[in-house]
Amino acid sequence: MFKVALVGRPNVGKSSIFNRIVGKRQAITTDVPGTTRDWNEQTVSLDNGAFCIADTAGVEKEAGDELKKKVKSQFEENIENVDLIFFVVDASTGMTAEDQKIAEYLRKLKKEAFLVVNKADTIKSAADSSEFYRLGFGDPIEVSAVQNKGVDKILENIAKSQPQEDNKVRPLKGQTFERSDLVEAARDIRVSIVGRPNAGKSSFLNKLIDEEKFIVSEVPGTTRDVNSTEVEYNDHEIIFLDTAGLRRRGKIGKMPGKKKEGIVEKFSADRTKMAIEESDISILIVDAVDGITSQDMHVAGFIKDAGDGVVIVVNKWDLADKGFGHGFDTIEDFTRLARHKFEFLPFAPLIFVSSETGKNVQKVMDLILEIKEKREQRIPTAELNDFLSKILYKKPPVSVDRHQVNIKYGTQADINPPTFVFFANYPEKVHFSYKRYLENRIREKWDFAGTPIKIGFKGKKDRKK
């Protein structure tokens, strides 16, 4: 697929332009320099064509600390695979020495590039953009991401530069694409990688896609935004979302002496929760060294509430032979612990992996496809009701308030997640324990491993509607 990247020094507004192009608030935008650290890709469809656009970390040619060096190294590796570059500068600050250094670097790449002058919000700032001609990239494209002005010119240049054979996309069922309607390209499965900080989410995802795409660091909170990448596996398109680690609710956004960093963390947490809600499947990464913490259970609660399919991945298992110190150093013992801690996710498969050695990591890909199949499974109404009559005979609902609850019949109303509706004379009086009984019997009859199932009750009036 045709690849486009937004490049420039920190805080010139690359993420704001990126959000305008993808048509939603996909990347975090703040006035904190260096908010974006990872290479954040999104597939966009336009005029029945598709391209992949990347929001990148601010280019700092003189990288300082170890984390900045990793950001720089990752950028330089990924930029090699890009077809078209938009070099973003800031009209409000004018041309800087850093802009000139980046321009020299981009010219050495010998890739097609356009200059974008962002924050050209006023006549004065737009007029001042003439000084950027000195960078040597021809006529600048004047843009105001805040006012959504000039973004269409970026899209026009993408369309002109894109080879005709790459200008294709498989549309979603029943959907056509228009120039005025930017939408995410069709996809089969959306998978979020979630967990607490430093559990090894980015290193796991790098190993899973067999590419050093996301920054790995011992610095907690290295990943700030939801960074996506698309992978084709066994004829399925899978979009992986690498998310920021979630700390305990009471600690999110509270960083003494670092007010702005705290604001960024709060935005990161909100984006992670949104990614979980928008995903089909969430992979919960647990750090084997630390065991299962209340924080892990807190993140698992978000997954349960979102109705996602789920895989619990116990990472860093290569260190088990050295002993963890928490008494759960065997697979049997750790499994027993996990089933107890995550008792509200009894359907979740548990897998022990090592992002360092790669052991069992690729098995997660097969689990994703298996869970997708279970989430899309449909039970014929006749088969469901034949089964229902047997379990009702074996254990009918209890009487409540001298009223006998009678369940007449049931049907599967939806998939992804599987949703069942049962019609009863007194739906409001069905006890929660009987709902759990029905779910357990359904799971015994049909395999819904890895996915929650929803069960609801309606009365005759609801059925007529």
N, C-alpha and C positions, 0 to 999 in steps of 0.2 A: 504493500500500500504506500502511496505517496506520503512522505513525511515532512512536516513543517515544524520549525522551532522558533520560539520567541527568545531573543538573546539580548542581553544588555547588563549594565551595572546594577547593583541593588537599588531598589526603591524608585525605578523609573516608570513603574506601572504595568509591567509585563502580565502579572496575574489578573489585573483589571481588564486588560485587552483579551486575555485568554477566556475569562468568564463571559465576555460579550460574544466572542466567537462561538463558544460551545452552547450559548443560550441559557446558561444557568450559573449560579454561584458555586462553581466547582472548586476554585482555588481560594485559599484564605488571603485576604488583602488587609494589610495594616500599614501604619507608618513606621513600623519597626524594621530597620534594614536587615536583610538576610532572613526574612520570615520564610521564604521558599528555600528549601534545601535540596529536595529531591527532584528528579526528572519526572514530571507529571504529564502523562499522555492521555489524550481523549480522542476517540474516533468521531468525526463529524460528517454528516451527510448534507449535501447541497446540490440542488439541481440534478437530482438522481445520481450524484457522484459522491465519493467518499474520500476523505483524507485524514491523516493522523496528525494532530497538532500537539506540541509539547510546550508546557510552561516550565522554564528552567530557573535554576538558582542564579542570583546575581553574579556576574563574572567579576572576580577579583584576581587580577593577574599576579598580585603579590600576596599569596595565601599565607595567613599567619599561623594559627594554632592547628593541631592535628585534624580537628573536625573540618576546618576550612580547606585543608589540603585534600581531604577525602571528597568534599563537595567539588573542588576544582578538578580532581582526577576523574570523577564520575562524569562531569560535564564534558571533558575532553574526549572521553571514550564514546559517549553517546552521540556527540555532534558529528562524528565521522559517518554515522548512518543516516544523516538528514539530507533531504533533497533540496530544500529551500529554507532560507534563513531570513527572518525579519529582525533587523538590528534596531532595538528600541532605545531612544534617548529621551531626555526630559527637557521640554521647552522652557519650563519655569526656572531651571538652574543654568541653562545654556550649555554649551559644549565644554567638557572637562578633559583634563589630561588622561583620565581613566577611559573616557570614550575613545580617545585617539589610540590608546594601547589596544583596546578591544578591536577597533577598526583594523589595525595592523595584523592582529591575530586572525581575524575573519578573512582578510584578503589572502593569507597564506593557505587557507583551506581550499581556495579555488572553487567555491560553491556559489550558486546563484543566490544573491542577497539583495534585499530592499531595506532602505532606511525608513524607520517610522519615528516621527517626532510626536511623542505623546504629551498630554497636558496642554495642548494648543487650544485652551478654552476661551481666550480673548483675542481680539484683533491684534493687540500688542504682542502677545506670546506667539501668535501665528506668524507675525512679521519677523520676529526674532529667529525663526527657524531657518532663515537664509544662511546663517553662519555654519550650519551643519553640512552645507555643500562641501566644505573643506575636508570632510571625512572621506570623500571620494566614492560615494554610493549613488550619485545621480540625484534626481529630483526626490526630495523627501515626501513621504506620505504623512500629511498632517492629521492627527487623530486626537480626539478627546474621549477617552474611555468612559469618563464620568458622565458626559453628555451623550454618549453613543454616537459621536460624529466621526466620520472617516473610516469606521471599521469596515464598511462595505467595500472600500477601495482595497483593503487588505485581501478580502475575499475574492475580488475581481482578479487580483494578481496571482492568487493561488490557482484560480480556474485557468488562467492563461498559461501558467507554468506547468500545470499538471499534464502528463502524457495522456492521450485519449484512452489507451488501454487500461490505465489505472483508474479511470473515472467511472467506476462501476461499484454498485453496492447491492446486496440482497436486501430488499425492503422487508419491513415487518408486515405481517399478514394484514391485508386490507388498508395499507398505508401507502400514500404517495408523498414525495418530497417536493416542496416548493422553495424558491429562493428566499421568500419571506419567513419560512418556517424551518429554522435550523433545529435538527433533532439528532439525537445520538443514533449511530448506525445500529442496524439489527444485531442482536446478540442472543446467544442461547442461554448462557448461565452467568450470573453475577455473583462473585464470591468475595467476601470481605475477610481479611486476616486481622484478627483482633486479639487483645490481651492487655495486660498491664505493661508499664514501661520496662524495657530491658529483658523481656521474656524471650526475645529472639525472633520477632515477627519478620523483620526485614531480611535477616540472614536465612530464615526458612524459605521465604518467598524467592529469594535469589537462587537458592538451591533447587526449588521446585520448578522454576522456569529455565534453569540452567544458564543463568546470565547474571553478572554482577551489576544489576540495574539500580538497586536501591542502596543508599548509604547505610553501612553498618558501623556502629560506634558504641563504646561503653558509656558514652555520655547519655544519661536518661533524658528522654524527650527529644532525641535526635530527629525522629520523624514528626513533623508538625502538621502536615496536610494529609488529605486522602489522595494517595498517588496510585494511578491506575496503569495497568498494562494488559494487553490482549494476547492470548495464546490459543493456538489451534491444537486440539488434542482429540484424536479418534473422530474426526469429522465434526467436532463441536467447537464453537468459538466460546472461550471462557475469558471473562474480564475479571482480573484479580485487583482488589483494592487493598493496598498496604496502608494501614491506618495508624494514627497516633495512639500511644499507650494511654490507657485510662487509669488515673489515680483514684483514690477514694473520693467520694462525692464532696466531703468536707474540705478536701485539700485542693481541688481543682480551682485554678486561678489565683490561689493564695501563695505568692512567692515573696517573702519578706525582702524589701529593698529592690524588688524587680517588678514594679507595677505593670510596665508594658509587656514584659515576658509573661506575666500572669494573665494578661488579656489575650495574648496569643494562645496560651494553653487552654483558656476557656473556649476560644473559637475552635481549637483543635478537637477538644472533647465533644463539642456540638457536632462537628463534621463527622467524627467517628460514629456517633449515635445515629446520624442521618444515613451514613453508609450501611450500617447494620439494618436499618429499616428498609433501605432500598435494595438489599441483597436477597438472593434466593437462598444462599447457603453462607453460613459464617464458620470460619475455622478458628476455634479458640486455642491459642497457644499458651501452654502452661510450662513454667520453668521447673524442670525436674529437681534442680539443685535446691530451690526454695520450697518445694512442695506446693500444696494447694492452699492459697491464702484467701482471706475474706474478699480481697480485691478481685481475685479470679472469679469467685462466686458472684460478685457484683456485676462483672462484665457478662457472665453467663445469664444473669437475670435479664439484661437488655436483649440478648439473643432470644430468650424464651418469649419475652413480651412482643418481639417483632414477628414471631411465627416463622423464623428461619429454620431451614435444615441446618444441622450442626455436626461438626467433627471435632472432638477434643484431641488435640495433638500435644503429647508430652514431649517437649523438646530437651535437648542436651542429655539424652539417655546414654551417650557414649561415656559420660562421667560416672555412671552407676557403679562400675567396678572399683572406684576409689571411695565409694561410700558418701552418702549425702549428709549424714548426721542427723536426719530427722526420723530414721527408723523404717523408711519405706523404700528400701534399696532393691527390691525385687519387683518384677512385673506383677506378680500375684498380689503382693502387699500394696503396691501403688494403685492397682486396679480397685482393690477393696476400698482404699481411701477415697478414690475418685467417685466410685459409685455411691459412697456415703455423702460426700460433699455436694455432688451434683445430682442428688436424688430427684430433683425436679426436671432432670433431662435424662430419664432412664433409657430413652431410645437412641441416645447419641453414641456412635461408635468411638472407641478409644484406641489410639495408635501411638506407639512409642518410636520416636525418630531422633536422628542426630543431624542437625544442619551442618555440622563440621565434617562428618564422614559421608553424609548423604543416605545413611541407612534408613530404609522404609519411607523416605520422603516421596518418591514417585508413586508409592501405593496410594497416597492421598488423592492423586488425580483420578484413579479408578473409583475411589470412594465418592468423589464429587459426582461422577457420572451415574453411579448406582443410586445416590440420594436423589438426583434429578429425576431418575426413572420412577422412584418411589413417590416423589411429590406429584408426579403427573399421572399416577395410576388411577384408573376409574373402575369402580365396582358396579356391575350391572344392577339395576334396581331390583329385578326379580331375584337375583342371587343374594342380595343384601337382605331382602325381606324373608326369604326362606331361612336364612341364618338367624334373623331377628326372632322369628317365631319360636325357634328352638331355644334360644337363650332366655326369652321371656317365659317360656314354659318351665325352664329349669329354675329361674329366679325372677319372679315378677316384681315390679316396683312396689315399695311399701305404701300402705295407706297413710294419708296425712290429713289431719283435721276431719276424720270420719269420711273423707272422700277417697275413693279408690282411683289411683292413677292408672290409666290404661294407655299404653303406647300402641297406636293403630298401625303405623307403617313408617318406613324411613327411606331416604334417598340421599345420594351423594350430590351435593349442590355445587361443589367447586373443587378445583385442584390447586396445588402450589400455594399454600398447603392444602392437603385433602380436607374437605369440610363436609360433615354429615349433618343432616337435619332430620329430626324425628318428630312426628305429629302425635300429639297426645290430647286427652280431654282436659287435663289440668297441667299445662306445660310449666307454669310457674311453681308448681308444687313438687316437681321432680327433684329429689335430693341430690346434692353434689356427689355423694358416694355412689349413686346409681350411674351417674354420668361417667365416673371413673371406672365402674364395672363394665359399662358398654365399651369404653375405649380399650380396656385390657382385653376383652373378648375379641374385639375387631383386630387388634394387633396379633392375637394368637392365631386368628384365621387367615389374615392377609399380612404380608410383610411390608411394614411401613418403617423399617429401620432408618434412622438418621433424620426423620422428619416428624414434627408435631402433627397431630390431627386435631381438628376442631369439631366439637359436637354441640349442637344447639337444639332447642325444643320449641315447637310452635303449636298453636291451636287450630281449630277448623277455620276460624275467621282469617287467620294469617294465610292459610292455604288458598282461600278464595281470592285473596288479594294477589 
